[in-house]
Amino acid sequence: MLTIESLNQYYGGSHILRNVSMTVPEGELTVLLGRNGVGKTTLLRCLMGVVPTKNGAIAWRGEALTKLPTHSRVAHGLAYVPQGRDIFPRLSVEENLLVGAASKKRMPSGVPAHIYELFPVLKDMKARRGGDLSGGQQQQLAIGRALMSDPQLLILDEPTEGIQPSIIQDIGRTLRRLVEEMHMTVLLVEQYYDFAKAIADRYWVMSRGEIVAGGAGANMDADGVRELIAV
């Protein structure tokens, strides 16, 4: 599993992450919830090594990651879909996907069939420029690109933001397939409570840089999670 122990991070004089400790069980979908500005994105960036940690420990499958650079964390099986997607607008869909395989020792000659099976719209639009896709299609492209590195742990930052409801449902079904059929571990930062509750095996709630609640996804209503994240 992924373990995070007593993680602290500062921006200038602001204490952003405060002794964050949590686990992400292997082979499950874990959702991290919280209001805007509580430190969720900073935590994900720390997990990927994009932002250094002040102190604390991060480990995946017993391997310490805390001091490793980002590319080494990718080699250990982590993949990250950032908020805002960060696709390459002038590259084609297929070229965007192949960028995701750049960390592999041997580049594939094409996009594996299972990527297009998960996201049929990408196959239909593989020659179209990434910047010409809708927001929902770009989000599917960003997830597909992350999957090109064959990750063991997929980390996503608010993949439903600004996306139409039908695409949100498609993304939810795809994430459950990754866990149930491909035995992948997923850590998802999310604000939409109903979406999170529908797909989560486990949940954590963050407030003001601290973990304030956690438990089984099936217990989110009983645990009052909706009230914890309400504005």
C-alpha positions as CSV (number, residue, x, y, z in Angstrom):
1,M,0.0,0.0,0.0
2,L,0.9,3.7,-0.1
3,T,1.8,5.0,3.3
4,I,2.2,8.7,4.3
5,E,3.5,9.4,7.7
6,S,3.7,12.8,9.5
7,L,4.1,14.8,6.3
8,N,4.7,18.5,6.6
9,Q,5.0,21.2,3.8
10,Y,5.3,25.0,3.9
11,Y,4.9,27.7,1.3
12,G,6.8,30.7,2.7
13,G,5.5,31.1,6.2
14,S,2.3,29.2,5.6
15,H,2.1,25.7,7.1
16,I,0.2,23.9,4.2
17,L,0.4,20.2,5.2
18,R,0.3,19.5,9.0
19,N,1.5,16.1,10.1
20,V,-0.5,14.3,7.4
21,S,-0.7,10.5,7.9
22,M,-2.8,8.2,5.8
23,T,-2.8,5.0,3.9
24,V,-4.0,3.9,0.4
25,P,-4.7,0.2,0.4
26,E,-3.4,-1.7,-2.6
27,G,-6.0,-2.7,-5.2
28,E,-8.6,-0.3,-3.9
29,L,-9.9,3.2,-4.9
30,T,-9.3,5.7,-2.2
31,V,-10.9,9.2,-2.3
32,L,-9.4,12.3,-0.6
33,L,-12.1,14.9,-0.1
34,G,-12.0,18.5,1.3
35,R,-12.9,22.1,0.5
36,N,-10.8,24.3,-1.8
37,G,-7.5,25.4,-0.5
38,V,-7.0,22.8,2.3
39,G,-3.9,21.2,0.8
40,K,-5.1,18.3,-1.3
41,T,-3.3,19.3,-4.5
42,T,-0.1,20.0,-2.5
43,L,-0.3,16.6,-1.0
44,L,-0.5,14.9,-4.5
45,R,2.4,17.0,-5.8
46,C,4.4,15.9,-2.8
47,L,3.6,12.3,-3.5
48,M,5.0,12.7,-7.1
49,G,8.0,14.7,-6.0
50,V,6.9,17.8,-7.8
51,V,7.0,19.7,-4.5
52,P,9.6,18.7,-1.9
53,T,8.4,17.8,1.6
54,K,9.7,19.6,4.7
55,N,9.7,16.3,6.7
56,G,7.8,13.1,7.0
57,A,7.8,9.8,5.0
58,I,6.2,8.5,1.8
59,A,6.4,4.8,0.9
60,W,4.9,2.6,-1.8
61,R,4.9,-1.2,-1.4
62,G,7.5,-0.7,1.4
63,E,9.9,1.3,-0.8
64,A,10.7,4.8,0.5
65,L,9.9,7.5,-2.0
66,T,10.4,10.6,0.0
67,K,13.8,11.6,-1.4
68,L,13.4,10.2,-4.9
69,P,13.0,12.6,-8.0
70,T,9.7,12.5,-10.0
71,H,11.0,10.2,-12.7
72,S,12.1,7.6,-10.2
73,R,8.7,7.6,-8.7
74,V,7.2,7.0,-12.1
75,A,9.6,4.1,-12.5
76,H,8.3,2.7,-9.2
77,G,4.8,2.6,-10.7
78,L,3.2,5.9,-9.9
79,A,1.3,8.0,-12.5
80,Y,-0.3,11.4,-12.0
81,V,-3.2,13.1,-13.8
82,P,-2.9,16.8,-12.7
83,Q,-5.8,19.3,-12.2
84,G,-6.2,21.1,-15.5
85,R,-5.1,18.0,-17.5
86,D,-2.0,19.6,-19.0
87,I,-2.4,18.0,-22.4
88,F,-0.3,19.2,-25.4
89,P,-2.8,21.1,-27.5
90,R,-0.8,21.0,-30.8
91,L,0.0,17.3,-30.7
92,S,-2.5,14.8,-31.9
93,V,-4.4,12.5,-29.6
94,E,-2.2,9.6,-30.5
95,E,1.0,11.7,-30.0
96,N,-0.3,12.9,-26.6
97,L,-0.8,9.3,-25.6
98,L,2.6,8.2,-26.7
99,V,4.2,10.9,-24.6
100,G,2.9,9.0,-21.6
101,A,5.1,6.1,-22.5
102,A,8.3,8.1,-22.6
103,S,9.4,6.7,-19.3
104,K,9.5,3.2,-20.6
105,K,12.8,1.5,-21.6
106,R,11.3,0.5,-24.9
107,M,8.8,2.9,-26.5
108,P,5.7,1.2,-28.0
109,S,5.2,1.4,-31.7
110,G,1.6,2.5,-31.2
111,V,-1.1,2.9,-28.6
112,P,-2.1,-0.4,-26.9
113,A,-5.5,-1.7,-27.7
114,H,-6.7,-1.6,-24.1
115,I,-6.3,2.2,-23.9
116,Y,-8.6,2.7,-26.9
117,E,-11.0,0.0,-25.4
118,L,-11.2,2.0,-22.2
119,F,-11.7,5.3,-24.1
120,P,-13.3,4.6,-27.5
121,V,-13.6,8.3,-28.2
122,L,-9.8,8.6,-28.3
123,K,-9.6,6.0,-31.0
124,D,-12.2,7.8,-33.1
125,M,-10.2,11.1,-32.7
126,K,-6.6,9.8,-32.6
127,A,-5.6,12.1,-35.5
128,R,-7.2,15.2,-34.1
129,R,-5.2,17.8,-32.1
130,G,-5.5,17.6,-28.4
131,G,-6.5,21.3,-28.2
132,D,-9.5,20.7,-30.4
133,L,-11.1,18.2,-27.9
134,S,-13.9,19.1,-25.5
135,G,-13.0,19.3,-21.8
136,G,-14.4,15.8,-21.1
137,Q,-12.5,14.3,-24.0
138,Q,-9.3,16.0,-22.8
139,Q,-9.8,14.5,-19.4
140,Q,-10.1,11.1,-20.9
141,L,-7.0,11.8,-22.9
142,A,-5.1,12.8,-19.8
143,I,-6.1,9.6,-18.0
144,G,-5.2,7.5,-21.0
145,R,-1.8,9.2,-21.2
146,A,-1.1,8.4,-17.6
147,L,-2.1,4.7,-18.2
148,M,0.5,4.5,-21.0
149,S,3.3,4.0,-18.4
150,D,1.5,0.9,-17.0
151,P,1.2,2.3,-13.5
152,Q,0.5,0.4,-10.4
153,L,-0.8,3.5,-8.6
154,L,-2.9,6.1,-10.5
155,I,-3.2,9.5,-8.8
156,L,-5.8,11.9,-10.1
157,D,-6.5,15.5,-9.1
158,E,-10.2,16.4,-9.5
159,P,-10.8,14.7,-12.8
160,T,-14.5,15.7,-12.8
161,E,-13.9,19.5,-12.6
162,G,-15.8,21.4,-15.4
163,I,-17.0,18.2,-17.1
164,Q,-20.5,17.3,-18.3
165,P,-22.4,14.7,-16.2
166,S,-22.4,12.0,-18.8
167,I,-18.6,12.1,-19.1
168,I,-18.3,12.1,-15.3
169,Q,-20.2,8.9,-15.2
170,D,-18.0,7.4,-17.9
171,I,-14.9,8.3,-15.9
172,G,-16.3,6.8,-12.8
173,R,-17.0,3.5,-14.5
174,T,-13.5,3.5,-16.0
175,L,-11.8,4.0,-12.6
176,R,-13.8,1.2,-11.1
177,R,-12.7,-1.0,-14.1
178,L,-9.1,-0.2,-13.5
179,V,-9.4,-1.3,-9.9
180,E,-11.7,-4.4,-10.3
181,E,-10.4,-5.8,-13.6
182,M,-6.9,-4.5,-13.9
183,H,-6.1,-4.6,-10.1
184,M,-4.8,-1.1,-10.1
185,T,-4.6,1.2,-7.0
186,V,-6.3,4.6,-7.4
187,L,-6.0,7.7,-5.3
188,L,-8.5,10.3,-6.3
189,V,-8.8,13.9,-5.0
190,E,-12.5,14.9,-5.4
191,Q,-14.9,17.6,-4.3
192,Y,-18.2,16.2,-5.6
193,Y,-19.5,14.1,-2.8
194,D,-22.0,12.0,-4.7
195,F,-19.4,11.0,-7.3
196,A,-16.9,10.1,-4.6
197,K,-19.4,8.1,-2.6
198,A,-20.4,6.1,-5.7
199,I,-17.0,4.8,-6.5
200,A,-14.9,4.9,-3.2
201,D,-13.6,1.8,-1.4
202,R,-12.0,4.1,1.2
203,Y,-12.1,7.8,2.0
204,W,-10.1,10.5,3.8
205,V,-11.2,14.0,4.6
206,M,-8.7,16.9,4.8
207,S,-9.3,20.3,6.5
208,R,-6.8,23.1,6.9
209,G,-3.9,20.8,6.0
210,E,-4.8,18.0,8.3
211,I,-6.5,14.6,7.9
212,V,-9.7,14.9,10.0
213,A,-11.6,11.7,9.1
214,G,-11.3,8.5,7.3
215,G,-13.1,5.2,6.8
216,A,-14.9,2.8,4.4
217,G,-16.5,4.3,1.4
218,A,-19.8,2.5,2.2
219,N,-19.9,4.4,5.5
220,M,-19.6,8.0,4.1
221,D,-23.2,8.9,4.7
222,A,-23.2,7.4,8.2
223,D,-19.9,9.2,9.1
224,G,-21.3,12.6,8.1
225,V,-18.7,13.2,5.4
226,R,-21.0,15.4,3.4
227,E,-21.2,17.9,6.3
228,L,-17.4,17.8,6.8
229,I,-16.8,19.1,3.2
230,A,-19.8,21.4,2.9
231,V,-18.9,25.1,2.3
